[in-house]
Amino acid sequence: AVTDENKHEYVRLISRHRMTTGIKSQIEAFLEGFHELVSPDLISLFNEKELELLISGLPEIDLADLEANTDYNNFKPSDPQIVWFWNVMKTLTHEEKALFLQFVTGTSKVPIEGFSNLQGMRGVQKFNIHKAFGQNGGLPQAHTCFNQLDLPEYTSEEQTREKLLMALREGNEGFAFG
């Protein structure tokens, strides 16, 4: 029986079953066909995000479209932190922009119809930037289900760049089943 004490373990086991063991034969059939095309030794060199970029290529990210389709929570577009954020975004390399998109949405793919059609957990859901209260020196955090970036109130554009790039390079693991 599921109790308050074991409910987390129950959810973990059900999730693992539905996403792995429950579809084991389909996964094995897919991998068999995939490995006919690409050797398992070659594919094992990449993590899932690198593999997505390798298969899909680097996306062309229209920052003006992203900015036009961004909502703000406890920030205004004219706030210095937001101005600095967009200034930093405009200087990122193609690869860094793709990492940013993966960081905040969980995928490097740009919606075909543009960012006005960005999908989230509840259907179409704009990219949104929330003020991260009490974390002025911390790293930005992302909530990929909601296309959300929690941005601390940095004190300079340089600090914004440093913290954002650190989050993109070091903090892009997301979550996984243990």
LINDA-V776324 format. One line per field, one symbol per residue. ss: DSSP state (a for helix, b for strand, c for the rest). burial: I if it has 24 or more other C-alpha atoms within 12 Angstrom, else O. A space follows every 50 residues. Layout:
BEGIN
ss = ???
burial = ???
END
This chain:
BEGIN
ss = ccccccaaaaaaaaaaaaacaaaaaaaaaaaaaaaaaccaaaaccccaaa aaaaaaccccccaaaaaacbbbbccccccaaaaaaaaaaaaccaaaaaaa aaaaacccccccccaaacbbccbbccbbbbbbccccccccbbbaaacbbb bbccccaaaaaaaaaaaaaacccccccc
burial = OOOOOOOOOOOOOOOOOOOOOOOOOOOOOOOOOOOOOOOOOOOOOOOOIO OOIOOOOIIIIIIOOIIOOIIIOOIOOOOOIIOIIIOIIOOOOOIIIIII IIIIIIIIIIIOOIIIOIIIOOOOOIIIIIIIOOOOOOIIIIIIIIIIII IIIIOOOOIIIIIIIOIIOOOIOOOOOO
END
